[in-house]
Amino acid sequence: MIRKGFFQDWGVLIAFIVLFAFNVFRPGSTFLDPENLRNLVSQSAVVGLIAIGMTFVIITGGIDLAVGSLVAMAGAATVLVLNKVGPSGASTAIFVALLAGVGVGALMGLANGLVVAYGRVAPFIVTLAGLAGFRSIAMVLGDGGEIRSTVPSFQNIGFGGIPLPAKTANGEPVMLYWSVVIFIAVALLAGFVLNKTRFGRHVIAVGANEKAAHYSAIDTKKVKVAVYTMLGLLTGLAAFLLSARMNSVGTGSVGLYYELDAIAAVVIGGTSLRGGKGRIWGTVVGMLLLTLISNMMTAYRIDTDWQGLVRGAVILIAVLMQRQKEA
């Protein structure tokens, strides 16, 4: 007999395994091709980094709607600084650009956290303002258009990585992109922090019962500021990696709907929107599941206009499963 809450706990993993197997055994499938599997993970890596940070925020009972716009703002800062420092040396320019992107992301995350924690403004309102404001700043920086890199080696960050013992159709080694390596490393570190450290326990305690956490001598405000800053930092890192892959930033289009994808991955992965409960591995699998669904719809030539409906349905089902268990 299946216990109550089984599908809420393991549904995302079961769904991923079922869809994965369907793609493997589909007639004429090349799904297990190493290059295809690499692409599946690499497509999840950028938004996946944001989703990992979003997991901590949602566990505390908060939310951040501004991450997509922050990707545009941090990406614009990344490329502008890169081009400014570029003549002094490519390596130096790329390193300074990384600091700029991550720094802008962390600073804006810190600002959101301070207003939420000390200004006592609802996270929805604070980050909704950021959604509009950060995109506006990005478009001002880029004159409403695209900012292109003038450092040729910058794109090596996006397409470079660790060679795997497998070959592409052209006979070249399959590269495990740096974005994937970073995504895996951050996921492992975040899982350790959430499950094995005092800070992780404080994050869960704040989301479960903020008043009780306060009476237990936990500085709930500092915890909230920390998780929003962490999310901002990871968003800045994601913006840097995305800019490197595209070798540019389209200030009006980059990062659109990333907040929805990140929140969807977190919720599908089993993190409660009420706070107090979450898991990093679930977020990672949720992100891979969303990417797999998108790839399947593309493979079956389903109109892209329908993809939003499918994602919305998946989110709704995940939330309903949560409510059923909590009832």
VENUR-V750684 format. One record per run of one state. SS is the DSSP state (alpha for helix, beta for strand, coil for the rest). FROM is the first residue (numbers start at 1). TO is the last residue. If there is no record, write none. Layout:
<<SS FROM TO> <SS FROM TO>>
This chain:
<<coil 1 5> <alpha 6 25> <coil 26 33> <alpha 34 59> <coil 60 66> <alpha 67 88> <coil 89 89> <alpha 90 117> <coil 118 122> <alpha 123 141> <coil 142 145> <beta 146 148> <coil 149 151> <alpha 152 159> <coil 160 160> <beta 161 167> <coil 168 172> <beta 173 177> <alpha 178 196> <coil 197 197> <alpha 198 208> <coil 209 209> <alpha 210 215> <coil 216 219> <alpha 220 246> <coil 247 247> <beta 248 250> <coil 251 257> <alpha 258 268> <coil 269 279> <alpha 280 299> <coil 300 303> <alpha 304 326> <coil 327 327>>
